[in-house]
Amino acid sequence: MSLLYRLMYRLGVTPWDRVLPAELSDIVTGPGALPPGRALDLGSGQGAKAVFMAEHGWRVTAVENVPRALGEARRRAAQAGVEIDFRQGDVTRLAELELKPGYSLVFDFGCYHGLNRKQRDAYGVGVNALAGPGATLLLMGFTRAMPPVPVGVSEQDLAAHLGSEWKLGWTHPVASGGTSAMNRAAAAWFCLIRR
């Protein structure tokens, strides 16, 4: 999967970097917004969402495996005048990054859905080690398998890979107007709360 993303960034084909999702905006700035704390952005891409969180008082760690995307994210953060802890790394090997546990928000915009079942298990272990009690996991994923997504995301899938430590707060389809791939793959949002 990493090779595909490297190629897409090289070609400038990054539809996931174009829009600030209303779901993230609501959690960060909406009427029921979470109080700013520590946020972990998994598969952070070119950093737009990490910068948005940092601009609103969050202490953000952004994990991205593609060097080109990480370079652009660092430039974007510098331009916005915000500090973000950028880490080049694999979301299935989070322990290697030696991050301090206790994140109150874990954000994933289309990273998890690109993982196979074994990788999702490793992702779950890493997220569970880093998320604090009562943490929120906000995840957007394709609910249908379609290349390059190996397995669709569902409530059952998330429970299988994250375990009983999380309960579903809400889920809903991505609003119309997403990318054509999001529409074909029936993209959905999942908000989980750590028990």
Residue pairs with C-beta under 8 A, 6 or more apart in sequence:
1 114
1 115
1 148
2 65
2 66
2 90
4 148
5 65
5 66
5 69
6 66
6 68
8 14
9 66
9 68
9 69
10 68
14 45
14 46
14 69
15 179
15 181
16 45
16 109
16 110
16 179
17 45
17 46
17 48
19 178
20 48
20 49
20 52
21 49
21 109
21 140
21 189
22 175
23 138
23 140
23 189
23 191
24 49
24 52
24 53
24 107
24 109
24 138
25 52
26 32
26 33
27 33
27 34
27 105
27 136
27 138
27 191
28 34
28 36
28 52
28 53
28 56
28 58
29 56
34 104
34 105
34 136
36 56
36 57
36 58
36 59
37 58
37 59
37 103
37 104
37 105
38 58
38 59
38 60
38 61
38 102
38 103
38 104
38 105
38 132
39 50
39 53
39 58
39 59
39 60
39 61
39 103
39 104
39 105
39 106
39 107
40 60
40 61
40 63
40 99
40 103
40 105
40 106
40 107
40 127
40 130
40 131
41 49
41 50
41 53
41 60
41 61
41 62
41 63
41 107
41 108
42 63
42 91
42 106
42 107
42 108
42 111
42 112
42 123
42 127
43 63
43 64
43 65
43 91
43 108
43 109
43 110
43 111
43 112
43 114
44 50
44 62
44 63
44 64
44 69
44 73
44 86
45 64
45 66
45 69
45 73
45 109
46 69
46 72
46 73
46 76
47 62
47 64
47 69
47 72
47 73
47 74
47 76
47 77
47 84
47 86
48 76
49 107
49 109
50 60
50 62
50 73
50 77
50 84
50 86
51 73
51 76
51 77
51 80
51 82
51 84
53 60
53 105
53 107
54 60
54 77
54 80
54 82
54 83
54 84
55 80
55 82
58 105
59 85
60 84
60 85
61 84
61 85
61 86
61 87
61 99
61 103
62 73
62 84
62 85
62 86
62 87
63 87
63 88
63 89
63 91
63 94
63 97
64 70
64 73
64 86
64 87
64 88
64 89
65 88
65 89
65 90
65 91
67 88
70 86
70 88
73 84
73 86
74 86
77 83
77 84
77 86
87 97
87 99
89 96
89 97
90 96
91 111
91 112
91 115
91 123
91 126
92 115
92 119
92 122
92 123
92 126
93 122
93 126
94 123
94 126
94 127
94 129
94 130
95 125
95 126
95 129
99 130
101 129
101 130
101 131
101 132
102 130
102 132
103 130
103 131
103 132
103 135
104 132
104 134
104 135
104 136
105 135
105 136
105 138
106 127
106 130
106 131
106 135
106 136
106 137
106 138
107 137
107 138
107 139
108 137
108 138
108 139
108 140
108 141
109 139
109 140
110 140
110 141
110 142
110 187
112 120
112 123
112 139
112 141
112 153
113 141
113 142
113 149
113 151
113 152
113 153
114 148
114 149
114 150
115 123
115 150
116 150
116 151
117 150
117 151
117 161
120 151
120 157
120 160
120 161
121 161
123 161
124 161
124 162
124 163
127 137
127 162
128 162
128 163
128 165
131 137
131 194
132 194
133 194
133 195
134 193
134 194
135 193
135 194
136 169
136 191
136 192
136 193
136 194
137 162
137 166
137 190
137 191
137 192
137 193
137 194
138 189
138 190
138 191
139 153
139 158
139 189
139 190
139 191
139 192
140 174
140 187
140 188
140 189
140 190
141 152
141 153
141 187
141 188
141 190
142 149
142 152
142 153
142 181
142 182
142 185
142 186
142 187
143 152
143 153
143 154
143 185
143 186
143 187
143 188
144 152
144 184
144 185
144 186
145 151
145 152
146 181
146 184
146 185
149 185
151 157
152 185
152 186
153 188
153 190
155 168
155 171
155 190
158 166
158 168
158 190
158 192
159 166
162 192
164 195
165 194
165 195
166 192
166 193
166 194
166 195
167 192
167 193
167 195
168 190
168 191
168 192
169 191
169 192
169 193
170 189
170 191
171 188
171 189
171 190
171 191
172 188
172 189
173 186
173 187
173 188
173 189
174 182
174 187
174 188
174 189
176 183
178 187
